[in-house]
Amino acid sequence: MCPHVFGNKIAELRKKHNMTQRELAIKLSMSAKAISKWETGRSLPDIALLPKIASTFAIGVDELIAESHQS
């Protein structure tokens, strides 16, 4: 999973759900700084968080981590 691809997906999902980084951080019991690092590709969440992140956006983990191959 490429950090930048994952970060872009998190940012896209968050915006689609009209959430700020802070609001997402609260839902995930994380800091807004951690969300920012994910979105900028500087870090990835712990694998144990993936189900909670996916659930927050009402998608499956497979959809969350899938890398888009669209042109």
Secondary structure, DSSP 8 states (H G I E B T S, - for coil): --HHHHHHHHHHHHHHTT--HHHHHHHHT--HHHHHHHHTTS----GGGHHHHHHHTT--HHHHH------
